[in-house]
Amino acid sequence: MPPKRGKSRQSDQPTHKKQKTNIDYTKLAAEILRLQSDKTNASNQPTTSSGVNIEADIHVDTDVSQNQLHGTIQIPTSTQNVNIDPVSCTVSAPNPTSAASEESTTQIHVNPTCTVAPDDTTTSVLNPTCSTSKEFDIQTVVETLFSGEPPVNTHNSSENSLKIQVSDGIPLGATVSQKIKEKIWSDEFIDMNSLTSSYVEDPFSLFVKDKLATNLAHTSMSATTVKAHTQDFNALNINHSKMHNRTNRCQIRNKIPTPVNAELLGQELQGYDMDLRNMLIHGFTFGFSLNFKGTPSNKTCKNHKSATENPDAVYLKLAKESLSGRIAGPFKEPPFSLFVCSPLGLVPKSDGKFRLIHDLSFPKDDSINLGIPMEYSAVSYDSIDNVVQLVKSYGQSCQMAKTDVENAFRIIPIQKSDYNLLGFNWNGFFYYDKCLPMGASSAPKTFETLSVALQWIMQSKYQSGGMSHILDDFLFVGPPQSQKCNQDLQTFIQLCNRLGIPIKKEKTVLPTTVITIYGIEVDSNIMECRLPQEKIVKIQAKLHEFSRRKKVTLRQLQSLIGLLNFACTVVCPGRAFLRRLIDLTIGVSHPCHYIRLTRESKADIGIWKSFIDHFNGKSVFYADKWLSSDSLSLYTDAAGSLGFAGVMGYKWFAMAWPKHLEHHQIATKEMFPIVLALELWGEHIQNTKVLFLSDNMAVVQIINKQTCKDIILMKLVRRLVAVALKYNILFKAKHIPESTEGSTMVGTKSNTCSPTFVGDLTDEAKHLINSALTPSTKASYQKTWQKLIEFLGHQQISLPLQLAQVANFIGNLFTKGLKPATIASHISALSYVHKMLNIQDPTALFIIRKALKGCENLTPSADARLPITKAILDKMIINLPSVVRLHVHQLLLKTIFLVAFNGFFRLGELVVRSKQSIGRVLQRQDILFTWEKGILKGVELTLRFFKNNKTNKPVTIFLSALPSSPRICPVNTLYAFVNTFKHNTGPLFQHTNGQYVSAHFVTEQMKKLITFIGLNPTQYKGHSFRIGAATNAASLGYSEQLIQKLGRWNSNALQRYIRIESIRM
């Protein structure tokens, strides 16, 4: 309940000496003159100003100890019919000759509970509905107006008597609802829009433009004049100061312009990353930093053409921002001694409205954004690929919902020390931003910090299911025919309401199976993502327009490229058809410069047009797994002048090179059968992700980049992409050593010349080739031939060597105890001779490669990795708090260490090494705790993907609780981890912000711990947990067969992991 009116609560105030205040009272003088003229002007028609300014002489002292402001304002009392300019704070008289012949001094005593307006607004400290003369007390005026009683006139025959008169307007505070007053009394943030009156009043418009008042009269905004805005401002002050009766309790000018409740946000972020939590609390309390590190200089600039051509739109935007307290101004002069102005611009939105941009990237060589380092602006977002994975994890017909934060960047306040960097001018007056502008390079990363925190709150404290976000867009995914998705959506909206974060209701979508998110339409019924129809129509129109034109401007071409690049989020292989369009923009800088469309670029536009028309930008969800050429039984090859061939299962093709193709380079010849194979058999592998294996590095790079400078090769690339688009195939390539499995379909690749090729070389050419080898390498190769001659004995050596001769030679070297690397060096010497003679090389054949691999497998290697024994593990757990600062990271690492050791896990089975392994590590839904009479007995871990899993069946690993050793108990630790982090889907080990724990993060923390406890970090790796588990089991007497089963080994490689000597040491 608000305090009763009447007696004031007295608070002890410290005594202070008199001090000068820096308040600009010129505006106060102008307001007084305007108020003095109100009474006269009420009965007379306004007179046109002659432009003569009447200035006021002002001197102000502040006596804090007496809670009073004393001001002396010297003004002409005889001035009649004056016109006031509330922006420039000057007074104009209609007739210069009627200037005052007599001047008087008015002494003003202002009660400090009515806050003096700052010099960064046009708000008056005086009540604009009262007319004053001589000496008056604001508190008396407040008492009169707040009571809502009829006007009171106090007359006295004395010339200096107090005279108070209430105007015919609405009493101050009468339009403020009880709910708003209660917010004021409790010191909550108040949007000035909530205080505005329900009428529009002129002649003093907010931006001194007659047309503006007319425009605003037809909008939902009500307070459009300085007078109305002043009344609303003072209503807030008076309501607060009257109820609290505390000096300077409500200083609106010191209120950070944000609706976000920093205190409640801090409470919700308990357990979050401490640095990020503190940054958010500080930012929403005192403002966020722009992170500008440059050297600013005074400058102003013209606004962009888009703004000057749409002035009404700019006026409306500025009016809204001003009423919300998010911009300061207008000022006749720059409000800071160092003031940086950047231009305004408008960007059209899809609904026909405009987005106001404060272009901090202008000018290019001296902009604010140029002074913001990359680390404060670089940010990575979630992608449609992650959304697809989320939908796939919940299955067909899963529920999806979304919502959007309103005025996202504009709820982020900026610290006051950065205000001078955010200036702009409009209509001859100066303003500055108080909130994060759309146009600051650091804006996305700053807001993303809040978004990530909100997602963490939802997933860690409210057990949200599937969730994704990009900046202010939040997506929720739940099981089909379930209320989980709707519950998560409503929980998020309630959370935002509590925190003061506004939600855009018109963009909130309740649970459905078809939703547009991040600009892409996702359909969980048919498991498909596609371009929205409006995007397709827009792209079709653009493509149709470009196909008829010969020239376009740089801006128009960039617009098309941007649209098609967006389409590539669904049409992944389409990027190949952007290359030639992008090339046209190289070297062109002026947006209005015309560019001629080449025949090749027109061809790419035609391919895009055809695909959009026929396939409608649809893309069925790809399979999770990349299918290699081996798994598809798809092989292609090309050889010199012989020809090309391809096989897929029982289908095949083969042909000799036509005459007109014989002269092409080998990369072109290797690419040709790949494209042909996809043309012939694409429909059999549609909606898949295909990994091409090739021994030609150039072909691998071209396929992966989908671009090259060679015209012929690029034609093949475009054909490959066109087929991939048709059958919804996502492809990439991987390089493999020459002629390994998956290649060599056409016998030899090198028989393009006869052995007489070397004899045709000149002496100079031979000298150059011979100089390619160092003397030591030549000597090593000579030893190889000596060994080969010794091995073959009386057999005649003829080139090329036979496959059996080379394979038997490898066997002979291995039986003599040579190391695999030495044997490989000898085979390289044989290969060199064959290549120099340009004849078939038997060392490149599949059997030879496998023989070398066998040498490696059968040769025991000295493993330098040491085991993490039980004693070392205990030390690591004890010293975690000394090395890792965050409690959540301590719990996370402790859980990973204990689970890895007790479950014989490879580190890659627990934490993510790459994006492709996200779905292959231990998942949250694959753990099950077992209880007995309310006591936690153990946990079952279902591992679905692991090395040497030939049956493709999951294995269940059971870990027992260790009640006698709670510090190193994996079950209790895992249970505490699950209840602290509280995520329900995805990999088991995630950070508090939902990001997956990487193997790099774990190994780096391991190094620090190992170093801290006095061991050599180079000898302990992620695999040391598995080595330690095997060693520990052997020391306890477990048989090798049991250890092999526990650790999921399929061979005697287990023997290399058991290091009993480490236990003894």
N, C-alpha and C positions, 0 to 999 in steps of 0.2 A: 504494500500500500504506500502511496506517496505521503510524504509528511504533510501535516496540516499547516495551512497558512496561518500566519500570526507571528508568534515569537520566533525570532531567528536563533539558529544554533550558533553559538560563539565558538570560534576556534582560536587557539593561541597562535599568534603570528609573531615571528621573530622581528625584531626592529632592524631597519636598514636605513642607511643614509640616503639622502636624496640623490637621484641619479637621472641623467638625461635619457630620454627614450628616443628611439629612432623612427617613431611612427610618423607617417606622412599626413599632416593635418590639412594639407591643401584640399584634399577631397572632402574633409569635414567642413571646411569653410564653404566650399561649393554647395554642399548639401544644405547647410544652414540658409544660404542665400535662396536656394530653390524653395525651401520650406517657408521662408519669409514671403516669397512671392506667391505662394499657393492661394493665400486668402484673397489677394488682390485679383489674381488671374481667374479666380472662381466666378467673379462677376463681370469680367471683361474678356473679350476675345483675345487669344494670344497674338502677340505682335511679332512680326518677323525680325529676326536678329540682324543687326547691322554689322556684326562681326567684331565689335569692340570688346575687348576682354577687361574685366575688372578683377584684379588680383587681390588676394587677402594677405595681410601681414600677420604671421602666426608665430607664437613662441609657446612651447609646452615644456613643463617640468613634471616629473613623476615623483611622488612621495609614497613609497611602498609602505612605510611604517604607518601612515594615516589612511592607507587604502584609497587614495584619491589621485586623480589626474587633474592638474591645474593648467588651463590653457587660456592664453590671451589672443583673441582674434580681432584684428582691426578691420572693420568693414564699413562701407557707407550705408547708413540706415535709411536714407531717403530713396534708395534705389527702388524703382517701381517697374513692373512688367518685364522683369529680367528673364532671359532664357538661359537655361543651364545645360551645358554639355557634360553628362555624367561620366563620359569616357575620359575626356581630357581634363576633367575637374576644373573647368573655367566657366566664367559667367559672362554672358553677352547682354549689353544693354541696347534697346532699340534706338535710342537717341543719344549720341555722344555728348550733346550739350546738356543733357539732363543729369549729368554726373553729380554726385553728392556735393553739396556746398557745405555740408556739415557732417562730421564724422563722430561716431561714438564708439566706445570700447565695451565689448560684451565679455563678462567673466563667466566661464563655464566650469561647473563642478560635475564631474562624471563619476557615478558610483562604479567601481571596477568590476562588480558582478555582471555588468553589461559589457561584454568583451569589445574592446576596440578592434576594429577591422584591421587586418594586416595590409601591408602595402602591396600585396600581390593579388588583390581582388578589388572590385569596384563597389563592394558592399559598404554601406554606411553604418556607423555605430549608433546613429540616432534613429528613433522611430519615425519612419517617413509619413505616418498618418497623423502626426501632431504638428501644430504650428507653434513656434516659440518666439519669445521676445525677451530681450534683456537677460535676466538671470533665471536659470531653471535647474531642476534636479531630475535626472533621468529616472531615479527610483520612484519618484512620485508619479511620473508618467506611466511607469510600469504598473504600479498599483492600480492606477485608474483604468488602464487598458485591459489588464489581465482580469479585472473583475467583470468585464463585459457590460458595465452599467452605462446608461446614457451619457452623452458628453457633458462635461462639467466646465462651466466658465467661472473663473475666479477673477473678480474685478477689484481694483483698489485705486483710489484716487492718486496714490503716489505714482510718480513717473517710473520708478524702478520696481514696481510691484510685480509679483509672479503672475504670469498669465499662461494658463494651460487650456488648450482647446483640442478636442478630439474631432477628427475629420468625419465626413459622412461615410467613409469606407467601412469595411468589415473590421471589427475589433481585433487587434493583434492576438493571435492564439486561438481565436474562435473556430478556425477551420482545422485545427489540429485535433485528431481523434485521441480518445483516451488510451488506445493501444500504443500510438506513437509517443504520447507523453510518458507512458510507463517505460518505454525503451530509452527515452531521454533521461529519465530519472535513474535508470540502471546503467547509464554510461555506455549503452550499446551504439553501434554505428547506425547513423540515420542517413538515408538517401534523401537529398534535398527535394527530389521529385515528390516524396511523400508529404512534404510540407506546403506544396504549392496550392494556391487558391484555384478556384474553378472558373476563373474568368481571365480574359486577355485585356490588358490595359496598355495603351500607348499614351504619350508620344515617345517615351524614352525606351527604345528597343535595346536589347542586349548588345547588339553590334552596330547600333546607330545606322540602321538602314530601314527606311520606311517599309520596304517590301517584305522584310523579314517578319514583322509583326502580323501582316496579313497571311503569310504562309503558315506561320506557327498557329494561327487561330484555327486552322483546319486540321491540326494534328492533336495527338493525345496529350501533348505537353501543355501546361497551363501558364506557368509563370514565365513570361517572355520579356519582361521589362526589368530594368534596374530597380525600379521601385518595388515591384512585386517580389523580385528575388531578395531584395533587402529585407522586406517584411518577413519572408519565410526564414531568412537567416536569423533574424532577431527573435522570431518565434521560438526557434530552437534554443537560443541562449537564455531567453527570459524564462521559458518553461523549466529549464535545467537550474538556472541560478535561483529562481524563486523557490523551487521545491527543496533544493539542497542548501541554499543560502551559504554557499562556500565561495570564497574569493578565487576567481580564475579557475574554477573547477572544470568548466566546459569551454575549452579553447579550440574552436573548430579549426582554426588555422594550423593547429598542431596535430590534428587527427589525420592519420595515414588514410588516404582515399582507397580503402579496400573493404569489402564486406566480410572478408575471411577472419574468423576468430582464431587468433594465433594461440591463445591459451588452450582452447579445446583441441586444436590441431596437435599441439604438443602432447596432450594427454593421450590422444589416439596413437601417437607415434612412439609410445613407450616400448622399448625393445628394438626400435629401428636403428639403423646406422647413426651413431651419435653425431658425427659431423654434419650429415645431411639434415638430421632433425634440428640441430641448432641453427643451421643456415636458414631453414624454412621459418622457424620461430622468429629469428632476428629479422628476416626479410618482411614478414607480415606485421612486425611491430614497428620497425624503423625504416623499412623500405629496402629493396634489393639493389645491388650495385649493377651498373651497366658494364662493369669491368673494362672501362675505357682506360687504356694505358698510354695513349698518345699525348701530344702537346696541343691543346685546343687554342684557337685564335678567334677573335671577333670576326664574324662574317654574317652576311645576309645574302639571300638569293631569291630569284623569282620562283614562283610556284609552277608546277608542271602544267602543261596545256590541258590535260584531262581535268584539272581542278578549276582553272580559270574559265573553261568552257561550260562548266556545270556549277555555277556559284551557289544556286539554291541548295543543291545537294550538300555542298560544303557548309553552308550556313546551318542547315539542319543538324549535321553531324557535330559541328562545334557547339551548337546550343545544347544538344543532348549531353555532350561531354562536360560542358561547363556546369550545367545543372547537377550533374553527378559528382562534381568536385574533382574531376580527373584532369582538367586543364586549368591553368591560371591565366588571367587576362580579361579584357584587353588592356594594354599599356601603350601610352603615347610614345614613350621612350623605352629602350631596352631595360628590363628590370634588374639586370646584373651588370656589373662593370665588365665582366667577361661573358659574352652571350653569343652562343653559336646557333644560327638559324639554318634549318634544313627545309627543303621544299615539301609542299603537300602535293599529293596526287590522288586520283580516284581510279579504282580498278572495278570494272563492272562484274556483278555477280550473276549467277544463273537465273535468279528470280527477278532480274531487271533493276535491282537496286545497286548501290555502289558501296565499295569498301574503301574507307579513308586510309591512305598510306602516308606515313611520315617518313620520307625517303632519306634515311641516314647514310645511304651509300653515295650520296651526291655532295660535292663533285668527286669523281673517281680518285683524284690524286690528293684530296684533302678532306675526306669524309670522316664522320664519327665511326662508322663501321670499320674503316681502315685502321683505326686505333684500337680495335677490340681483337685481341689475339685469337688464333684459331681454336685453342683449347677451350675458350669460353663460348664458342659458337658451334663447334662440331658436335653433332648428336646423331645417334642411330635410332631408327624407329622400328616398330614391329612391321611385318609385311603381310601381304595377302597370302603368301606361302605358309606362314605360321598360323593364320586363320584357317586355312585349308586343313593343316595338320590337326588343329584343335577340333574342327568339325568331324574329321575322319576318326579321331579318337573317341568321340561320343556316338558315332555311328549314324546310319541313314535315318532321316526324319528327325534328327535332333533339334532341340529348340534353340533359337537365337533371338537376342534382344539387344537394344543399344540405346544410348542416351548421349547427350552432348552438353558440355559446359558452356554457358552463355557468356559472351564477352570475355573469352578466355584470357587473352593477354592483358586486357584492361582491368582485371581484378588483381593484377600483380603491381603493387606500388613500387615506386622508385625512390631511392634514398635522396634526401634533399641536396646533398652535395653534388648530385648529378643533374639537378634541374637546369642549370645553365647550359648543359649540352643538348637539351631537347627543345630548343626554341624554334618558333616558326612565326611567320607574319601573314596576316590576312587583312585585306582592305585597308592597309596603311597602319595597322596596329600590331603589337607584338603579343605573343602568347608563349607558354611553355607547357610541356607535358609533365604530369605528376605520376603517370602510370606507364607501364611497359608499352611502347608504341609498336604498331604493326609496321615494321621496317627496320627494327634494330636486329643486327645479326645474332645477338645473344638472346633474343626473345624466345625462340623455340626451345633452346636448352634450359633456360630458366623455368619456363612453364612445364617442360617435360619432367623436371625435378619434382614438381608438385604432383603430376600425373602418376609417376612411378610410386610416389609415397601413397597416393590414394589406392592404387592397385595392391600395394603391400598391406595396407590396412584391411582391405576386403579379403585378401587371401589368408592373412596370418591371424586376423582377429574375428572375422565373420565367416570363415570356412567357405568362401566363395569357390565355385567350381571352375569351369573354364572361363578365362577372362583374357582380354587383349585390349590394347589401346594404342592410338597414335595421337599424341598431343591431347586435344579435348574430346576426341571420340572414344567412347568406351563400349566394348562388345562383351556380351555375356552368353555363354553356351552351356546348355544343360542336356541331360538325357531326354530321349523322346518320351512323350506322354508323361511328363513329370512337371512338378511345380518348382523345381530347383532353379531353373533359369529365371522365372518371375520373382522368386524370393530374393535372388541375388540382385536383380534390377531394383526392386523396392528397397532393399537394404542399402544399396548405393545411393539412391535418391534421398533416403532419410539421413544417411551419413552426411551428404553434401548440405542438406538443409540445416543440420546441426552446426556444421562448420561455417555456414554462411556462403557456401559456394553456389552460385546460381545455376540452375539447370534449365536448358532450353526445352520447354515442354513440347513445342511443335516438332522437334527433331527426335523425341523419345519414341521408340518403337517397341511395343509389347511383344512377348515371345511369339515367334512365327518360324516357319521353315524356309522362308525366302526373305532375304534381307539384303539391303545395299549397305556395304561397309567399306570404308576407304575408297569409295567410288566404284567398287566392283559388286555386282549382284551375285550372292552366294545362295545356292539352292541345295538344301540338304536332302530333299526328297529324291532327286535324281543325281545327287553328289556331283554338282556341276557349278563352275563359276563362269560368269559371262559379263560382257559389257552391258550396262543399262541401255534401254532403248533410246533415251535422249542422247546418250553419248554416241550411239551408232548413227543416229540421224545427223548429229553434228559432224561426225567424221565423214559420213557419206557426202554431205553437202560440201565439205572442204575438198574432198578428193575430186568430186565432180567439177568444182570450180577450177581447181588446179589443172585438171586434164584438158581444159579448154583454153588455158592461158599460156602465153609464151614467156611472159615476164611476171615476176612478183617481187614485192619488197622484202627486205631482210626480215622485218617484223612479221609479215604474213607467213614467210617460210618457217620461221622459228615457231610460230603458233601451230602450224601443221605438224612439225617435228615433235613438238611437245605433246600434241594429241596422240600421235602414233606411238610415241614412247610410252605414254600412259597405257595405250592399248596392249603394249607388249607385256604388261603385268599378267594378262590373260593369254595373249598370243605370244608366248615366250620366244619361239623361233623367228618372230617377225623382225628382229633387230637387224638382220642381214639386209633388209630392204630399206633401212634408214641410212646406210653408209653413204650412198651416193647423194642423198639429199643433204646430209650433214656436210659433205665435202663442198657443196655449193656455197656454204656460209663462210668457209675459211678465207680469211683476209678481208672480209667485209665487216665494217664496224658501225656504219651509220644505219639506223633502223629504217630510214626511208629510201635507202639505196636499192635500185632495181637489180634483180638477178635473173639471168636468162635460164629457163628450164631446159636442160639438155635432153637428148633422146633417151639416154640411159635413165635419167631421173624420172622421165615420163613413164618408162617401162616399169620402174619400181612402184610408181603411183598406181599404175594399172593393176599390178599384182595385189596391192593392198585393197584396191577397189573391188577386185574380183573376190578376194577372200571375205571381206566384210559383207558383200552382197550375198554370197552363197553360204558361208558358214556362220554368219551372224555373230562373230566374236565369241563363240562358245568354246569352253575347254573343260572336258570331263576331268575330274581329279586324277592326277597321275598316280601310278603305283608307288609305294614307298621305296621299293628297292630298284636300284639301277641294274638292268639286265645287260650283261656283257655279251660280246660276240660268242663266247664259249657257251654261256647258258642258253643262248638262242640257237646255237649250232649254225651261226651265220659267219661265213668266211669269204673274204674277197682277196684277190691279189692281181698284180700286174707284173709283167717281166719284159724288160727291154723291148726287143723287136718281135718277140714271140707272140704276145697277146695278153688276154685277161680272162679271168674266170671268177665264178662265185658259186657258193653252195649254201643252202639253208635246209637242213634236214635232208629230205629226199629230192628236193628241188635243186636245180643247178643251171648254170649257163657258162659257155666258154666260146671264145672267138679270137681269131688272129687280128692284129691291128690293121685297120684299113690304111691304105697308102698315105692318105692325107693326115693321119694321126701319128704316123711313125716318128716324125721329127719332134713331137712335143716332149717337154721335160718329164722326168719320172714322177714328180709330184702330181702333175695333171693326169698321168696314166694311173696312178694309185687312187686318185679321187674318182675317176670315171666309174669303175665297177661298184664302188660304194653307193654312188647315186643311183646307178642302174638297179642294184639290189633293192634299194628302198622303193624305187618305182614299181618293181615287179612284185615285191612281197610286203609292201607297207601295210596293206589291209590286215595281214595276219599278225602284226605286232602293234596295232593301233592302241592309243591311250597308255603307252608304256614309256619308260625312260631307258634309252639304249646307250650303252657304252661301247663305242667302236675301239677296237684294239688295232694299232698300226705300228709298223716298224719304221715309218717315215715321219720324222719329227716335224717336217714342214707341213705335212698333211694334218697332223694332230693340232698344230697351232692354228691352222686355217679353219678347221672344223670348230674349234673352241671359240675362236674370235669371230667366226662367221664373216670374215672380211680379209681381203688381201689386195695387193696392188696389181697382180697379174690379171689381165682382162679375161683370158680363157678360164682360168681357175675360178674367178669370181662368178662367171656364168654357171659353172657347176655348183658353186656354193648356193647361189640363188635357187637353182633347180632343187637342190637338196632341201633347202628350207621350205620351198613351196610344197614339196611332198610331205614334209614333216607337219606343216600346217594342215594339210588335207586330212592326215590320219591322226592328228593330235599326238605327235611323237616328240618327246623332248630328248635331245641327243647331246653327247659330248664325246671326246676321244681321249685315249690314254696311250702313251708311247710305251712300247715294249721292245726288248732287244731284237735285232734283226733275225727273222726266220724262227721265232719261238712259236709255241702253240698258238693257233689262231691265224697263222699266216702261211706263206709259201704254198700256194695252191697251184702254181703253174710251173713247177719244176725249178728252173734257174731264173734268176733275175739279172744276171750279169753277162749273159752270152751275147752281148751286142757286138763284140769284136773278136777276132781270132787272136791266138797267142803271139802272132807276128806283130801285134800292136806295139810292143816295146821296141822291136827292131826298127820301127818307123820313126822313133824319136830322134831328135838331133842331140848332139853332144851337150849342148847347153841345157836342154830339157832334162836329160839324164842326170847331169850334174846337180841340178836343182832338186830333183826327186831324191837322189842319194843323200843330199845334205839334210833331208828332213829328219834323219835318224842321228842321234848322238853316237859317238864312238862306243860308249858303254853299252848302249842298246844293241848296236851291231854285233858286239862281242857276245852278248847274251843270246841273240838270235842264232849265231854260229854254233854255240854250245847245244842249242835245241836240235839243230840238224845232226850234230854228232851223236846225240842220244838216240835220235830217230834211226840213224844208220845202224847203230849198235843193236837196237831193238829188232829191226827188220832182218838183220843178218845178211843172208845170201839172197834175200828177196830183192828183185829189181825195183828201184824207186822210179815211178812215173807220175807225172802231174796231169790232171789233178789227182790227189791221193784218194784212195777208196775210203768209204765211210767206215768199213770194218777196221782198216789200218789205223785210222785216227782213234777210234773207240778203244781198240786193244792197246794202243800206245798210252792212253790215259790210265787204263787198268794197270799197266806195267809200272808207271810212275807212282801210282798210289800204293802198290804193294811194296815199293822201295821206301815208303815212309815220307814221301814229299808232301809238303803242306798244300792244301787246296789252292792257295794264292800262287804258289810256285808252279803248280800244274797248269793253272789258267794262263800264266805268263808264257809257258812253252807253247800252248795251243795258239796264243796270240801271234807268236812268231811264225807258225805254220800258216795262219790266216793272212799275215802280211805278204808272204811270198805269193800266195794265190791271187791276192788282190793286185799286187804289182804286175802280175802276168795277165791280169784281166780275164781270169778263168774261174770256173765254178769253185766256190769255197766250201768244202765239206764241213769245216769247223762251225759253220753257221746253222747247220741242220739241227733239227729237234733232238735227235738221239744224242748228239754230242753235248748239247746244252744240259740235258738231263744227266748225262754221265758226270759232268762237272758239278752239278747240284748234288749228286750222290756223294761225291768226295767231301763236300762241305758237311752234309748231314752225318756222315760216318766218322768225321774227325772231331774228337772232343775238343772243345775250346775252353780256354781258361776264363771263367766268368769272374770279373773283378767286383761284381756286386756282392755286398755282404748282407747277411740276414738281419732283419730287425727282430731280435729275440724278445722273449717275454720281459726280461729285465730292462732292455732298452725301451720297449714300449711303455713300461711303467714309468720310466724317467721322463719320456716324452709327455705323457699325460700329466704328470706332476708339474712340469715346467711350462705347460701351455699358457697359463695366465701371465707368465713373465715375458713371453715372446709375442703373443697375440693379444691385442688390446681389447677388441670387442668381445663381449660375452657370447654373443650369438655365433661368432666365428670360432670361439673356443669349443662350444658345444658341437658345431658342425664338424670341425676337424677331429675332435675326439671320437665322434660317432663313426666317421669314415675309417679312422685308424683301427678301431676295435672290430668293426665289421669286416674289414679287409683281412686282418690277421686271423680272426676266429673262423672266417668262412673260406679261407684259401682263395680269396678273390684276386684277380688281376685288377689293377687300378682302372683300366679301360672298361671293366664291367660295371663299375660303380659311378664314375664321373665321365663327363663328356670330353672327348678329344677333338671333335669336329661337329659341324651341324648335321652331318650324315649319321652320326652315332647317337643322336638325341633319343631316338626310339629304340636303341639297342642296349642301353644301359639298364640297370635295375630300376623298375618303375615303382611309383608310390602305391599303386593298386596291387602290386605283387608281394606285399608283405602282410602277414597275418599273425597276430599275437595269440598265444595260447595261455589259458588261465585254468587254475585248479583251486576251487574253494576260495575264489577271490584273490589268489596269489598268482602273480605273473611267473609262468614257468619257462616260457621260451618264445621263439618267433620263427615262423616259416618264411623263407625267402625263395620266391620262384624266379629262377634265372632262365630267360627265354632265348638269349643269344650268348653263345660263348664259343671260344676257339675249339676246333676239332669236334664240333657237334654234327656228326655225320647223319644222325637220324632226324635232325631238326625238331626234336622233342624237348620241351623245357625240363629242367631238373630242379627239384626242391631241396633246399639246404636248410637244415634245422639247427638253430643256435640255442643252447640251453642257458638259462639264467645262472649267475654265479652269486648266490646270496652271501657267501662268505667273503667275496672280494668285490664289493659294490663299486669301487673306484674303476676297475677294469672290466666290469660286467657289460658285455655288448648289448644284452637284451634291455636292461634298465636304461642304458644310455640311449639306445635307439628309441625307446618308448618316450623318453624325455624330449628327444629331438622332434619326434612326430607331433607331440602335443605343443611344442613351442612354435614350430614353423607352420603347422596346420594346413599345408597344401594337400589336395586330394588327387591331383592328376599330374601326369608328366613324370620326369625322372625323380627318383626318391630324393636325391641330394640337390637342393636348390637354395639359392640365397634368399634372404628375407624379402628382397624386391622381386622375386619370381624368376630371376635369371638363373640359368643352369650353372652348377659348379663345374669348373673346367679342371682338367688334369693339370694344367699349368699352374693354376692357383694352389692346388694341393701340394705339388712338388716344390714350389717356391717356399711355402710355409714349412714343409719338411726340412728343407735345407737350413732354414733359420733355427729350427728346433735342434737338429742334429749338431749344428755348430755350437749352439748354446750349451748343450750337455757335454761338449768336449770331444766329439767324434769328427771324422773327416767326411764332409758332406758329399764328396765326389764318389764315395764308396757305397752310398745308400740311395737307392732309387725307389720308384713306386713299386717295382717288383720285389723289393726287399721284404715287404709284408708276406708275400706268398712264399718266398724262400724261407723266411723265419717260421711260417706256419708249418711247412714241411719238416724243417729241422727240429722244431719243438715236438712235433708228433713222433718223429723217429727217436728222439731222446726219451720219450715216455714209453717206448716199446711197441709202437704201432708197426704193423707189418707194411712192407712196401706195397702190397696189393691194396690194403685198406687206404693208405695215404694216396695212392694213385686214384682210387675211387673218390676220396674226399676232395682232392684237388682237380678232378676231371682231366687227368692226364691219359693219353691214349698210347703212350710209348714209354720206353725206358729212360726218356729224357728226365724223368723224375729224379734219377740218381744224381744228376748234376745240381739238384736243388738242396739236397740234404748235406748240411755242413755241421756235423756233430762237433767238430773241433771248435767251432764258434761258441757252442754252449759251454764246452770245457774252459775255454779262455775266459 
